[in-house]
Amino acid sequence: MGKIRIYNNLTKEMTVLIFQRIVPHYRIPIFNSLSKRLDLVVCHGKEISGSSLKDESGNLGFPHFHIKNWYLSKKKETWVIQNIFTPIFRFKPTIVVAEFGLGILSNWLLLYLRTIFGYKLMFWSHGYNWKKGFHPNYSISDKLRLWLINASDGIILYSQNGRKTLSKWVRFPDRLYVASNTLDTGSLLKLRKGYEKEGKEILKKKCGIEHFKLIIFIGRLKKDKQVDFLLRVFSYVLKHIEDCGLLVVGDGPERENLKNLSKLMRLRNVYFLGEIKEMEKAGKLLFISDVLVNPGDIGLSVVHAFCFDMPVITQKSGVNGPCSPEFEYIENGKTGFLCEIGNVERMAEIVIKLLENEKIREKLKRNIRQKILKDCSIEAFLQCYIQAVKKISKR
């Protein structure tokens, strides 16, 4: 795709190259919004064979450039080299924003080429391994992460907790920027308002799911999502609320194992719906549901749920609990509930209490709407992301 020039409100013309391994479907609205405010080109390749998360190269409306990904392991998609040379020669960027990861070996080349082409280099990611924490005093991988961050011109982090952790170690804490990870909340909130006019019961009938209460899970079906734990929770819930359903939205390597486990446990009212990329269809399922339960790594499902007034129940953060930056959106008792790690009965009791008490759900809904506007909105993300790019361009 050819270069698209947009004169923004910077003092000079600026071209931003964003390197991503792939462009997943949930990133498309983010890049579309960024492209309206920045002169950018997103450089991306294809997914590794067998990955449940696909590159959406055929559905992109923003400036993009397809590059080659060479994966060094058939099982690990984080070990990869990208063809960074072609887009850098072609577009001559002012700023490069690269997905951050030790296994993305082309990032080391980006550091070297910076001295030749004179661009500013920023990274964009969690910043470190959330499950293991950040320990550059004895961890070799964290020493390398710290070196990369210090060698770059800055890093855009997914969360405030990420900045708090890294600021104790990096050479220039003022080069740690936060653009909280989110979805296209503007479009999702518009959908919610439209569904409110129809009403939950009418939409339930249209979806063919008319249980009294509904629990939903959205995410990739991987072991770290702990959907097997959720099935055990649901088994307990069914003993107290017979007409309750569980919607499992997502695909992944654990799908067949989970379906077999559900049959083995003789669970009823469990619907494995597969991956749903259509914003409207997924939105309807969230709107008709009552609570989202994700015992493991929660990811952006928490933002998705919040856009439809839905509280989120998960486990407390830890080695066996969720370890993702979006975890900080959940305020215990205000926007959701955090349960003891590994305690099936306790999580089930909270789910039952929430399903049976409309007053609690209404209270949480008010808090959730404030949280979306204050911390999770796409506008807040865009403002912080663009501000970071502007500051780096002036260094």
Secondary structure by P-SEA (a helix, b strand, c coil): ccbbbbbccccbbbbbbbbbccccccaaaaaaaaaaccbbbbbbbbccccccccccccccccbbbbbbbbbccccccccccccaaaaaaaccccbbbccccccccaaaaaaaaccccbbbbbbbcccccccccccccccaaaaaaaaaaaaccbbbbccaaaaaaacccccccccccccccccaaaaaaaaaaaaaaacaaaaaaaacccccbbbbbbcccccccaaaaaaaaaaaaaaccccbbbbbbbcccaaaaaaaaaaaacccccccccccccaaaaaaaaaaccbbbbcccccaaaaaaaaabbbbbbcccccccccccccccccccccbbbcccccaaaaaaaaaaaaacaaaaaaaaaaaaaaaaccccaaaaaaaaaaaaaaaaac
